[in-house]
Each structure stands twice: as structure tokens, then as C-alpha cells.
Amino acid sequence: MLIIIIFLILVFILYELYFVNTENFQGESKYDYYFDGDLFLKNNSSRINIGVGTEPDPDYFLNVDGTVTINGDLQIGEAVLNYETAKRINKLPLYSKDKYCLYEEGEGNTNIQCINESELGMVTGHRKLMFQNNKGETLSNLQLKHHGRHSNSESGRPNSDYKNNKWAEGIQYKDLAYKHRDKPTYGKETHDTLQNKSGTNPRSDNQFQLIPITEPDVRVDDDNDSIRSFVIFNIKHGRYIKVLEDDIRQWGDREITDYIDTMEMTDSKRKEHQDYINNSVGITKKEKEENDFYAGSNYPNAARYLKLEERDGKHCIRVEKPPQSGTWWFLNSLGTNDTIDFNDTARTLTKKPMNSSFFTIKQTNGSNYDKNLIKQEVTIKDYSGLRFLSMGTWNGSVFSTYDIRFLNNSHQDDKTLTLYIDPGVIVDSSIPTTTSKPTQEYVCLLN
């Protein structure tokens, strides 16, 4: 009998442990809405999902349909959330998978403004957009082509609806708001402008991109391997482009051009050539005399150069104005026969690269320009692919004063140029070494 009683007690204890260790529910509901007291949820292998005012959600530990009020601090691990912290969090941007929201300005303002992924992409330039007017038309590209001169004796354009009426030709090339020979449009066969066109479907001619405006970087980093100091020579004419203290222009000196023409292309001579160029081409006669006085020590007058910068397979010519200012402008090619003024910061030089700022450089033997060759014979074409940088008296139609121009009918002697590329730091007359600035490590600090 005693054994039976002990057995029944053990069975009752096991039943309590495994089957009855739950909160009693009221009535027939599967939830207890009247629980009051301490609640302990054992952390075991089974998932726990709690619903307050709504059904439990398997994706959330606590799913609240309404407001949760906490009297005191909410501690999750070592993190503590109190009323002051919650107020700051309440003003943070709200982000979801669908949109990003910000509160409007003003104390206690609960109004929010939201932007979705597509709208944000338009603002950042990652997504194209269209502009529509109040007539349902979208802003679209319109290409205009120059049809030549039209005098009073000529009839209308062949493809117009009124080809026999010279007064009904429609928009003419001269109606565009471009001044004659104004860069970068002068010399182009076609121009692109904008028009309002019916239809709102996205097309290749009516999609645009917002691009942020940034201040141009006018600096030149000498540690950048794509940038070289250089001099442009015309050996045939005994001239080169000289950078003076307050001027940049073509300069005649047969002694220097003869030296460039005959200098030995060997590594052992590189330092000798560099010293000669630095102390003759890049300085004035007076500055050279001062340097000669300090021969054997550091020269007081440093050589001045143009810079050649490689960008996406093409090259830009950078000009420092004023000298020693650290402001390096981009040289632009103008119209045919226009002389090149290296001192003109209103037209020829720009702080931002334009279409007319890019040049193609080829060696006359057919090879590409080589930044590691201190001397190479080349031709320099402008962005049109038709005009050559030329140094001579031929101005495209007649012989004139000697100057620098971009010509599409240049004489061979005028467009055949020799580049001297400064080799940089030379150690033991060997190939130049590249010196780079030490890498800096940045650490993000959060208060």
C-alpha cells in the first residue's frame, strides 16, 4: 500500500512539471486577459512569440498593436532605454524597405515627409527623370544641323514644306544663341538644343539626370602618376612654348632646340638633360644667371612647366595662372585659325574640363604617347579629331605672324612637335622613382 502511495505522488509531480506548469486561462479563451503579477519565460529551445492587443507574430518576440507604456527603464542586455533616450530616437529619420521619412522642422511637429527609392534615385542622379510642362509635353532633345549660308536669291530648304519660299525656312542655324566662333560649338556640324514635345513615354531623347554642382579641383598632385611636367618644342622652327613669370608664349631659341634634337636617349644622360632643361627652358635669362651663381647647390629659381594630365585615354594640358598660385587651368582648343592665348582665362583657359579640353597625342611613328619617354616626336589633335596643334606662320589661309594655332590644314613642319617629359626624381641617373605621400589612417569617433 505504501509503495502505491509513493508511486502516485511521483506521477503527480511529473504531471505538474511537464503538463500543468502554465498559466491558467479564464473561461474558454486560449489567452488569459486577466493576468497580473510576475511572468517568467524560460529561455529554452522553443521559440516564444508574444502578442499584445493582437495575434502573436512568428517573426517577432513581442508584437504590439497599440502603445507600450513602460514605467521606468527598459533594459535589453546591457542597453538601457529611458524616456530621454526615447525622445531623441523619436526624432531620428524613419527608414523602411519602402521609404525614408524625416520629421518636419519645429518643436513637437509630428508631420513627416517621405521619399521612396525611385524618388531618392532621381535626387542622387542614380535614376533618370523627365520634365513635363502644363500642356502634357516633355522636354526633349532637338538636333539642329547647319545648312550653309542662305542669301536672298536662294529658295527654301529642300526638305521643308515650302521649299520654294526662301522666307518660310523655319528655324535657322543663325537663330541659335551662340556667338560666332564661341567655344565649344564653333566648327561643329550639328548643335543640340531642347524642345517641348508631345508624349510622356520615356524615350532616349527625353530622359535627364540631376548632377550635383561641385567646385572644380584646380590643384595638381605631383604624386599622381597620370600627370607629367612637359615642354612643347618645334624643332624645325627652333621654337618652344615657354612659361615665364607673367606670360606663356612661343619662344625662339635655336641653341636649346638643337640640344633637344640631338640629346642622347640613354638612362645615364637623363639627369644631365633634366638639369639643362630646368636651368634654361623653364626660367628667364636673369633667373638663369642667378642659378649659375649658385652652381653646385640648390638653385634659387625653380623651373616652370606646363602639365600634361591623362584622363580616360586622352590628355589635358594644364596651365598654372598666376604662377606659383596652385591654380591649374585647362587649355581649350578654339575654332579653326584662332591663335592660342595661354594667358586668356576668359575663353581659352577654364577651371573645369570641357569637351574642347581633351586632346589625342600620337607619336609620328604610329605609337601612342609614352609618359616614360623624356623625348618623343608627336602630333596633338583637338577634340574634333580634325585640328592639329600647330606652331608656325601659316594661319590656315595665308602666311601671317608666327603663332600657336589649331588648324585642320596645317603644314607638316608646323604640326610635328617634340615633347620633353620631365622624368621627376632621378636616383643615380637611373629610371625615376615615384615618391608618394605616407598613407594616413582615419578613425571614426562616435560621441
C-alpha positions in Angstrom: 0.0 0.0 0.0 2.8 2.4 0.9 4.5 1.7 -2.5 1.3 2.6 -4.3 1.0 5.9 -2.5 4.6 6.8 -3.2 4.1 5.9 -6.9 1.0 8.1 -7.1 2.9 11.0 -5.6 5.7 10.7 -8.2 3.2 10.6 -11.0 1.5 13.8 -9.7 4.9 15.6 -9.5 5.9 14.6 -13.1 2.5 15.7 -14.3 2.9 19.1 -12.7 6.4 19.5 -14.2 5.6 18.7 -17.8 1.8 19.3 -18.3 0.4 21.8 -15.8 3.3 24.4 -15.5 1.3 27.0 -17.4 -0.8 30.0 -16.5 -4.5 29.1 -16.1 -6.8 30.7 -18.7 -10.2 32.2 -17.9 -13.3 30.8 -19.5 -13.0 29.2 -22.9 -10.4 31.6 -24.3 -7.0 30.3 -25.1 -5.5 33.5 -23.7 -5.5 34.9 -20.1 -6.5 38.5 -20.4 -6.6 39.0 -16.6 -3.0 38.0 -15.7 -1.5 40.3 -13.0 1.9 39.6 -11.4 5.3 38.4 -12.4 5.8 36.5 -15.6 8.8 34.3 -16.2 9.5 33.0 -19.7 12.1 30.2 -19.6 14.8 30.6 -22.3 14.8 27.2 -23.9 15.0 25.8 -27.5 11.4 26.6 -28.3 10.5 30.0 -29.8 8.5 32.5 -27.8 6.1 34.9 -29.5 4.0 37.4 -27.6 1.1 39.4 -28.9 -0.2 42.4 -27.0 -3.5 43.6 -28.4 -3.0 41.5 -31.5 -2.1 37.9 -32.5 1.4 36.7 -31.8 3.6 37.0 -34.9 6.2 34.3 -35.5 8.6 37.0 -36.9 8.6 39.0 -33.6 9.2 38.2 -30.0 6.8 40.9 -29.0 4.1 42.1 -31.4 2.2 45.2 -30.1 -0.9 46.5 -31.7 -1.0 49.9 -29.9 1.2 51.6 -27.4 3.5 50.1 -24.9 4.0 52.0 -21.7 7.0 51.4 -19.5 7.2 52.9 -16.1 11.0 53.3 -15.6 13.8 51.9 -17.7 13.7 49.2 -20.4 16.8 47.1 -20.2 17.8 44.8 -23.0 21.1 43.1 -22.2 23.5 46.0 -21.3 21.5 48.6 -23.2 19.1 50.8 -21.2 16.2 52.8 -22.8 14.6 55.5 -20.8 12.3 58.4 -21.6 15.0 60.9 -22.5 16.7 58.5 -24.9 13.3 57.6 -26.4 12.6 61.3 -27.2 15.8 61.6 -29.2 15.1 58.3 -31.1 11.6 59.7 -31.9 13.3 62.5 -33.9 15.6 60.2 -36.0 14.8 59.5 -39.6 12.4 56.6 -40.2 13.5 54.0 -42.6 11.7 51.0 -44.0 12.0 48.8 -47.0 9.6 51.1 -49.0 10.5 54.6 -48.0 12.7 57.0 -45.9 11.0 59.7 -43.8 12.1 62.8 -41.9 10.1 64.9 -39.4 9.3 68.5 -40.5 11.1 71.3 -38.6 9.6 72.7 -35.4 9.4 71.6 -31.8 6.7 69.0 -31.3 6.0 68.8 -35.0 4.8 65.2 -35.8 4.4 65.8 -39.6 6.7 63.7 -41.7 7.8 63.9 -45.3 8.7 60.6 -47.0 10.7 59.7 -50.2 10.8 56.3 -51.8 13.6 54.6 -53.5 12.8 55.8 -57.0 12.4 59.4 -55.9 15.7 59.3 -54.0 17.4 57.9 -57.0 16.3 60.9 -59.1 17.8 63.3 -56.5 21.1 61.5 -56.3 21.4 61.1 -60.0 21.2 57.3 -60.0 17.8 57.3 -61.7 16.8 59.3 -64.8 13.8 61.6 -64.9 11.6 63.6 -67.3 10.4 67.2 -67.2 6.7 67.8 -68.1 5.0 71.2 -68.7 1.4 72.1 -68.1 0.5 71.0 -71.7 1.5 67.4 -71.1 4.7 67.8 -73.2 8.1 66.6 -72.1 11.4 68.3 -72.5 13.2 66.5 -75.3 16.5 66.8 -77.3 16.4 68.5 -80.7 19.4 68.3 -83.1 19.9 71.2 -85.5 22.2 71.0 -88.5 23.9 73.8 -90.3 22.8 74.1 -93.9 25.2 76.7 -95.1 24.7 80.3 -96.0 21.3 81.5 -97.4 21.2 84.6 -99.5 18.1 86.4 -100.8 18.4 84.7 -104.2 18.2 81.2 -102.8 15.0 79.2 -102.4 13.9 77.5 -99.2 15.5 74.4 -97.8 14.9 71.3 -100.0 13.1 69.2 -97.3 10.8 71.9 -96.0 7.1 72.1 -96.7 7.8 75.4 -98.5 10.9 74.6 -100.4 10.3 77.3 -103.0 9.7 80.0 -100.4 13.0 81.4 -99.0 11.1 83.3 -96.3 9.5 80.1 -94.9 12.5 78.0 -93.9 11.7 77.7 -90.2 14.4 77.9 -87.6 17.8 78.7 -88.9 21.3 77.9 -87.6 22.0 81.6 -87.0 18.9 81.8 -84.7 20.7 79.9 -82.0 22.1 81.8 -79.1 25.7 81.3 -79.9 28.2 83.9 -80.8 30.4 83.4 -83.9 33.4 81.2 -83.1 32.3 80.9 -79.5 33.6 77.7 -77.8 32.9 74.9 -77.7 30.3 75.0 -80.5 32.1 76.7 -83.3 33.1 74.4 -86.1 30.6 71.7 -85.2 28.3 70.4 -88.0 25.3 70.0 -85.6 24.1 71.5 -82.4 21.9 70.0 -79.7 19.2 72.1 -78.1 15.9 71.4 -76.3 12.2 71.4 -77.3 8.8 70.6 -75.7 7.5 67.5 -77.5 4.1 65.8 -77.1 4.0 62.4 -75.3 5.1 61.3 -71.8 6.6 57.9 -72.5 10.3 57.6 -71.7 12.4 57.8 -74.8 16.2 58.1 -75.5 15.8 61.9 -76.1 13.7 63.0 -73.1 15.4 61.4 -70.1 17.7 63.6 -68.0 19.9 63.2 -64.9 20.5 65.6 -62.0 24.2 66.1 -61.5 25.4 67.9 -58.3 27.4 71.1 -58.8 30.9 70.9 -57.2 33.7 73.3 -57.0 36.4 72.5 -59.6 39.6 71.0 -58.3 42.2 73.4 -59.6 45.1 71.6 -57.8 47.6 69.3 -59.4 49.1 66.4 -57.4 52.7 65.8 -58.5 52.5 62.4 -56.9 49.8 61.4 -59.4 51.4 59.1 -61.9 49.0 60.3 -64.7 50.4 63.9 -64.5 53.7 64.9 -66.1 55.6 68.2 -66.4 56.4 68.8 -70.0 57.6 71.3 -72.7 56.4 71.5 -76.3 59.1 72.1 -78.9 59.0 72.7 -82.7 62.5 71.6 -83.6 62.1 72.6 -87.3 61.4 76.2 -86.5 63.7 76.4 -83.5 60.9 77.4 -81.1 59.1 76.1 -78.0 56.3 77.2 -75.6 58.0 79.0 -72.7 56.4 79.6 -69.3 57.5 82.9 -67.9 56.8 84.6 -64.6 53.9 86.6 -66.0 53.4 85.2 -69.5 53.2 82.0 -71.6 54.1 82.2 -75.3 56.1 80.8 -78.1 59.8 81.4 -77.8 62.6 81.2 -80.3 66.0 79.7 -79.2 67.8 77.6 -81.8 70.6 76.6 -79.3 68.0 74.9 -77.0 66.0 73.2 -79.8 69.3 71.9 -81.3 70.1 70.4 -77.9 66.7 68.7 -77.7 67.1 67.4 -81.2 70.5 65.8 -80.6 70.3 64.7 -77.0 71.1 61.1 -76.3 68.2 58.9 -75.2 70.1 56.9 -72.5 69.4 56.4 -68.8 72.9 57.7 -67.9 72.1 61.1 -69.6 68.7 61.6 -68.0 69.9 63.7 -65.1 72.2 65.8 -67.3 69.3 66.5 -69.7 67.0 67.4 -66.8 69.5 69.9 -65.3 69.9 71.5 -68.7 66.2 71.9 -69.3 65.4 73.1 -65.7 68.1 75.8 -66.0 67.3 77.1 -69.5 63.8 76.4 -70.7 61.7 76.9 -67.6 63.3 80.1 -66.4 64.3 83.6 -67.7 67.8 84.7 -68.6 68.1 86.7 -65.4 66.9 83.7 -63.3 69.5 81.5 -65.1 72.3 83.9 -64.2 71.2 83.7 -60.6 71.2 79.9 -60.7 74.6 79.8 -62.3 75.9 81.9 -59.4 74.8 79.1 -57.1 76.1 76.3 -59.2 76.7 73.1 -57.3 74.0 73.9 -54.7 70.2 74.2 -54.7 69.0 76.6 -57.4 67.1 79.6 -56.1 64.8 79.7 -59.2 62.7 76.6 -59.9 61.7 75.7 -63.5 58.2 76.4 -64.6 56.3 73.9 -66.8 53.0 73.1 -68.3 51.4 69.9 -67.0 50.1 67.0 -69.2 47.3 65.0 -67.5 46.0 61.7 -68.7 42.2 61.2 -68.4 40.3 58.2 -69.8 42.8 57.6 -72.6 43.0 61.3 -73.7 45.1 64.2 -72.3 44.5 67.6 -70.9 47.0 70.4 -70.9 47.1 72.2 -67.5 48.3 75.8 -67.2 49.1 77.5 -63.8 47.8 81.0 -63.6 49.0 83.1 -61.9 52.4 81.4 -61.4 53.0 79.7 -58.1 49.3 80.1 -57.2 48.5 76.4 -57.2 45.6 77.1 -59.6 45.9 74.9 -62.7 43.5 75.8 -65.6 42.5 73.6 -68.5 43.6 74.6 -72.0 40.8 74.6 -74.6 41.1 74.5 -78.4 39.0 77.2 -80.1 37.8 77.5 -83.7 40.0 76.9 -86.7 42.7 79.5 -87.3 42.2 81.1 -83.8 45.5 81.8 -82.1 46.0 80.1 -78.8 46.4 82.5 -75.9 47.8 80.6 -72.9 47.0 83.7 -70.7 43.3 84.0 -71.6 41.3 82.9 -68.5 38.1 84.2 -70.1 37.9 81.9 -73.1 41.0 79.7 -73.7 41.5 78.6 -70.1 38.8 77.1 -67.9 38.7 75.8 -64.4 36.6 72.8 -65.4 37.4 70.5 -68.2 35.2 70.9 -71.3 34.8 68.8 -74.4 37.4 71.1 -76.0 39.9 70.4 -73.2 40.7 66.9 -74.3 43.5 66.1 -76.8 44.8 63.0 -78.6 48.6 62.6 -78.7 50.3 60.2 -81.1 53.9 59.7 -81.9 54.8 60.3 -85.5 56.0 56.7 -85.8 52.4 55.5 -85.1 52.9 54.6 -81.4 50.9 56.0 -78.6 52.3 58.8 -76.4 54.6 57.3 -73.7 54.8 59.2 -70.4 58.0 57.5 -69.5 59.9 58.7 -72.6 61.7 62.0 -71.9 61.7 62.9 -75.6 59.2 61.9 -78.3 58.1 63.4 -81.7 54.3 63.7 -81.7 51.2 65.3 -83.2 48.4 66.7 -81.0 44.8 66.7 -82.2 42.0 68.5 -80.5 38.6 67.1 -79.5 37.2 67.3 -83.1 39.8 64.9 -84.4 40.4 67.3 -87.3 42.5 70.1 -86.0 46.2 69.9 -85.1 48.1 72.0 -82.6 50.5 73.9 -84.9 53.4 76.3 -84.4 54.2 78.4 -87.5 53.3 81.3 -89.7 50.6 79.5 -91.7 47.2 80.5 -90.3 45.1 78.2 -92.4 44.6 80.5 -95.4 47.7 82.8 -95.7 51.1 83.2 -94.1 51.0 85.5 -91.1 52.9 86.1 -87.9 54.4 83.1 -86.1 52.0 81.8 -83.5 50.3 78.8 -82.0 47.0 77.7 -83.6 44.7 74.7 -84.1 44.5 74.0 -87.9 42.8 71.4 -90.0 45.2 72.1 -93.0 48.4 72.5 -91.0 51.8 72.1 -92.7 53.7 69.0 -91.7 56.6 71.1 -90.3 54.1 73.1 -88.1 52.2 70.2 -86.6 55.2 68.0 -86.0 56.1 68.7 -82.4 58.6 67.3 -79.9 57.7 66.8 -76.3 60.2 66.8 -73.4 58.8 65.0 -70.4 60.4 65.8 -67.1 61.5 62.5 -65.6 60.8 63.6 -62.0 63.1 62.4 -59.2 66.2 60.7 -60.5 68.4 58.5 -58.3 71.9 57.6 -59.6 70.9 58.6 -63.2 68.5 55.6 -63.3 64.8 55.4 -64.1 62.9 57.9 -62.0 61.5 56.8 -58.7 58.0 57.6 -57.7 57.6 59.3 -54.3 54.2 59.1 -52.7 52.8 60.6 -49.6 52.5 58.4 -46.5 49.2 56.7 -46.0 47.1 58.2 -43.3 44.7 56.2 -41.2 41.4 57.7 -40.2 39.3 56.5 -37.2 35.6 57.3 -36.9 34.8 58.5 -33.4 31.2 58.5 -32.1 30.3 60.7 -29.1 
